[in-house]
Amino acid sequence: MKYNILLIFLLFVSLLFGAIEDLQDFETAKQAKIGKELQAKYTELIEKDAQSYSGQLALFELAKISMLNREYEKAEALFRQIFDERITDKEFWLAKCYLKLEDATRAIISSQNFICDSSDITKIESAYFIIAEAYIISFQYKRALNTLESLRTSAYIQNYIPLMYFKKGYCQEKLKKYTGAVTMYKKLKLEYPYHELSFIAEERIYNIQDSELIDFEVLEKRVVKTTKETLKSGNELKMYLQAGAFGAVKNAEKLGSKITNIGYSYIIFDKMKNGKKLYCVAAGPFENSNKVKNAISKLKNNQINSYMIKRY
């Protein structure tokens, strides 16, 4: 009996150290300089044992490098060799790869699989846009519009609100719903006047106006009225606590993770300041002013100063 227990213990230790050594191989490979040396290290790990965790991680990284090099067919072949469930972003990257290959159906399926299985809010938001774009490249503008509307009413729309407005306007324009298209473009311009997409939206508004496809005088009154009513009622505005703004998105995500650990949700949105893009981090949303006050205090106790803002 003691002999059997000893054997089991030794087997467990062997597996444990094998897994640690396996990961160490991958971490060692990551220390290589970016470029051919890094790719060679990953290839070496794959050739050593593609089914090990290090081998699977190496496949994943090599596939992403192929994506950056625009070798999309090679990237797809590498992604499809990954089966380890711990690599949860595989379907997300596969969806991006299929989109580049203009394989709309597979891009949609991979995106949907990722949305179902993931809890990564930021990537889920991007996956919705991949689905919408896949419908757009296959000329299914109504389905793209429905996807974007589903995103708008979900908890996932956080970082790319201007893109959502623009894509909704584009889809409505393609469906010859010019009034709806211009409404979206103007909403983008009103709420994000300095966003790069606002300048493109302005051009599209001009093209529609120049073609005399709609009565702009009537539309202008409607847009202004709708905006005023929204701001007056505040029904769509939600309370957040802005906690920081960074030039690099990775720094914004670090603060977001800290906010999550404290017990609050957060969003990241971008804005332009002095010609520079900043990534702003805000905790929330909060249902009422009492919860805002409590959150301000709790964040301050964790060395995070914040102030209230309102966003859609």
C-alpha positions in Angstrom: 0.0 0.0 0.0 2.8 2.4 1.0 4.6 1.5 -2.1 1.6 2.4 -4.3 1.2 5.7 -2.5 4.9 6.5 -3.1 4.5 5.7 -6.8 1.5 8.0 -7.1 3.4 10.8 -5.3 6.4 10.4 -7.5 4.2 10.4 -10.6 2.5 13.6 -9.5 5.8 15.3 -8.8 7.1 14.2 -12.2 4.1 15.6 -14.0 4.3 18.9 -12.0 7.9 19.4 -12.8 7.3 18.4 -16.4 4.7 21.1 -16.7 6.9 23.7 -15.1 9.8 22.8 -17.4 7.4 22.9 -20.3 6.4 26.5 -19.5 10.0 27.4 -18.8 10.8 26.3 -22.4 8.2 28.7 -23.7 9.3 31.6 -21.4 12.9 31.1 -22.6 11.8 31.2 -26.2 10.0 34.5 -25.5 13.3 36.1 -24.5 14.6 35.9 -28.0 14.7 39.1 -30.0 11.7 39.9 -32.2 12.1 38.8 -35.7 13.6 35.7 -37.3 15.3 34.6 -34.0 12.0 34.6 -32.2 10.2 32.7 -34.9 13.0 30.1 -35.0 12.7 29.6 -31.2 8.9 29.1 -31.5 9.4 26.7 -34.5 11.9 24.7 -32.4 9.4 24.3 -29.6 6.7 23.1 -32.0 9.1 20.6 -33.6 10.1 19.4 -30.2 6.4 18.7 -29.1 3.6 20.5 -30.8 1.1 18.9 -28.4 2.8 20.2 -25.2 1.5 23.4 -23.6 4.7 25.2 -24.7 4.3 23.8 -28.2 0.7 25.0 -28.3 1.6 28.5 -27.0 4.4 28.6 -29.6 1.9 27.8 -32.3 -0.4 30.6 -31.0 2.4 33.2 -31.0 3.7 32.1 -34.4 0.2 32.3 -35.8 -0.1 35.9 -34.5 3.3 36.8 -36.0 2.0 35.5 -39.3 -1.0 37.7 -39.0 1.2 40.7 -38.5 3.2 39.7 -41.6 -0.1 39.4 -43.5 0.5 35.7 -44.1 -3.1 34.9 -43.3 -3.3 31.4 -44.9 -0.2 30.4 -42.9 -1.8 31.9 -39.7 -5.0 30.0 -40.2 -3.1 26.7 -40.6 -1.3 27.3 -37.3 -4.4 28.4 -35.4 -6.2 25.2 -36.5 -3.4 23.1 -34.9 -4.2 24.6 -31.4 -6.5 22.4 -29.3 -5.4 23.3 -25.7 -8.4 24.8 -24.0 -6.2 27.0 -21.9 -5.6 29.1 -25.0 -9.0 30.8 -24.8 -8.3 33.5 -27.4 -7.8 31.1 -30.3 -11.3 31.6 -31.8 -11.0 35.4 -31.5 -7.8 35.4 -33.5 -9.2 32.8 -35.9 -12.2 35.1 -36.5 -9.8 38.0 -37.3 -7.8 35.7 -39.6 -11.0 34.6 -41.5 -12.1 38.2 -41.9 -8.7 39.0 -43.5 -9.2 36.0 -45.8 -12.7 37.3 -46.6 -14.2 34.1 -45.4 -17.3 35.8 -43.9 -19.1 32.6 -42.7 -16.2 31.2 -40.7 -15.4 34.7 -39.3 -18.9 34.9 -38.0 -18.9 31.3 -36.5 -15.5 31.8 -34.8 -16.7 35.2 -33.4 -19.9 33.6 -32.1 -17.9 30.7 -30.5 -15.6 33.2 -28.8 -18.5 35.3 -27.5 -20.2 32.3 -26.0 -17.1 30.9 -24.3 -15.2 34.1 -23.2 -15.6 36.6 -20.3 -13.1 39.1 -21.9 -15.5 42.1 -22.3 -13.0 44.1 -24.5 -12.4 41.2 -27.0 -16.2 40.3 -27.0 -16.9 43.9 -28.1 -14.4 43.5 -30.9 -15.9 40.1 -31.9 -19.2 41.8 -32.4 -17.5 44.2 -34.8 -15.9 41.3 -36.6 -19.4 39.8 -37.1 -20.7 43.1 -38.4 -17.8 43.5 -40.8 -18.2 39.9 -42.0 -21.8 40.7 -42.9 -20.7 44.0 -44.6 -18.1 42.3 -46.9 -20.8 39.8 -47.9 -23.2 42.6 -48.6 -25.6 41.6 -45.8 -26.1 45.1 -44.5 -29.4 44.4 -42.7 -27.7 41.6 -40.6 -24.7 43.9 -40.0 -27.1 46.6 -38.7 -28.9 44.1 -36.5 -25.6 42.9 -35.0 -24.5 46.5 -34.3 -27.9 47.2 -32.6 -27.4 44.1 -30.5 -24.0 45.4 -29.4 -25.5 48.9 -28.7 -28.0 47.4 -26.2 -25.5 45.0 -24.6 -23.1 45.4 -21.7 -20.1 45.0 -24.1 -20.1 48.4 -25.9 -17.5 50.3 -24.1 -14.4 51.3 -26.1 -15.7 51.7 -29.7 -18.9 53.8 -29.5 -17.7 56.1 -32.4 -17.0 53.1 -34.6 -20.5 51.7 -33.8 -22.2 55.0 -34.9 -20.1 55.1 -38.1 -20.8 51.5 -39.0 -24.5 51.8 -38.3 -24.5 54.9 -40.6 -22.6 53.1 -43.3 -25.0 50.1 -43.2 -28.1 52.4 -43.4 -26.5 54.3 -46.3 -26.0 51.0 -48.2 -29.6 50.1 -47.5 -30.5 53.5 -49.0 -31.9 54.6 -45.6 -30.2 58.0 -46.0 -32.1 59.8 -43.2 -31.0 57.1 -40.7 -27.5 57.2 -42.1 -27.1 60.9 -41.7 -28.6 60.8 -38.2 -25.9 58.3 -37.1 -23.1 60.4 -38.8 -24.4 63.5 -37.1 -24.7 61.8 -33.7 -21.0 60.7 -34.1 -20.0 64.3 -34.9 -22.0 65.8 -32.0 -20.7 63.4 -29.4 -17.2 62.8 -30.6 -16.3 65.9 -32.7 -12.6 65.3 -32.6 -12.6 61.6 -33.4 -11.0 60.7 -36.7 -14.2 59.0 -37.8 -16.1 62.3 -37.4 -14.1 63.8 -40.3 -15.0 60.8 -42.5 -18.6 61.0 -41.3 -18.6 64.7 -42.4 -17.5 63.7 -45.9 -20.3 61.1 -46.1 -22.9 63.6 -45.0 -21.6 66.0 -47.6 -21.9 63.3 -50.3 -25.5 62.5 -49.4 -26.4 66.2 -49.2 -24.7 66.9 -52.5 -26.8 64.1 -54.1 -30.0 65.7 -52.7 -31.2 62.4 -51.4 -32.9 63.8 -48.3 -34.3 67.1 -46.9 -31.5 68.3 -44.7 -33.4 71.2 -43.2 -36.0 68.8 -41.7 -33.3 66.3 -40.7 -31.2 69.0 -38.9 -34.2 70.0 -36.8 -34.9 66.3 -35.9 -31.2 65.6 -34.9 -31.0 68.7 -32.7 -34.4 68.0 -31.1 -33.5 64.4 -30.4 -30.1 65.4 -28.9 -31.7 68.0 -26.7 -34.4 65.6 -25.4 -31.8 63.0 -24.7 -29.6 65.4 -22.7 -32.6 66.8 -20.9 -34.1 63.5 -19.8 -30.7 61.9 -19.2 -32.4 58.5 -19.7 -29.5 57.2 -21.8 -26.8 58.8 -19.8 -25.1 56.7 -17.1 -22.9 57.8 -14.2 -19.2 56.8 -14.2 -16.2 57.7 -12.2 -13.3 58.7 -14.3 -10.1 57.5 -12.7 -7.3 58.1 -15.1 -6.2 58.8 -18.7 -3.2 57.3 -20.4 -1.3 57.5 -23.7 -0.9 53.7 -23.8 -3.9 51.4 -23.7 -1.9 48.8 -21.6 -1.6 51.3 -18.8 -5.3 52.0 -19.0 -6.0 48.2 -18.7 -3.8 48.0 -15.6 -5.9 50.6 -13.9 -9.0 48.8 -15.1 -7.8 45.6 -13.5 -7.1 47.4 -10.2 -10.7 48.8 -10.3 -12.0 45.3 -11.0 -10.1 43.9 -8.0 -11.7 46.6 -5.8 -15.1 45.3 -6.9 -16.3 47.6 -9.7 -16.8 47.3 -13.5 -15.0 49.7 -15.7 -14.9 51.0 -19.3 -12.1 52.4 -21.4 -12.9 55.1 -24.0 -10.6 57.3 -26.1 -10.5 61.0 -26.5 -8.3 63.5 -28.2 -6.4 66.2 -26.2 -3.9 68.6 -27.8 -3.8 66.3 -30.9 -2.9 63.3 -28.8 -5.2 60.2 -28.2 -5.7 59.4 -24.6 -7.3 56.2 -23.2 -9.6 57.1 -20.3 -10.6 54.7 -17.6 -13.9 55.0 -15.7 -15.4 52.9 -13.0 -19.1 52.1 -13.3 -21.8 52.5 -14.4 -23.5 53.4 -11.1 -27.3 53.5 -10.5 -27.5 56.5 -8.2 -25.5 59.3 -6.5 -25.2 57.4 -3.2 -23.4 54.6 -4.9 -21.2 57.1 -6.7 -20.2 58.7 -3.3 -19.5 55.3 -1.8 -17.4 54.3 -4.8 -15.4 57.6 -4.7 -14.5 56.9 -1.1 -13.7 53.2 -1.7 -11.5 54.1 -4.7 -9.7 56.8 -2.8 -8.9 54.3 0.0 -7.1 52.3 -2.7 -5.1 55.4 -3.9 -7.4 56.0 -6.9 -8.7 59.6 -7.2 -11.8 59.9 -9.4 -14.6 62.3 -10.4 -18.1 61.7 -11.8 -18.8 61.9 -15.5 -21.8 60.9 -17.6 -21.7 58.8 -20.7 -24.1 56.9 -23.0 
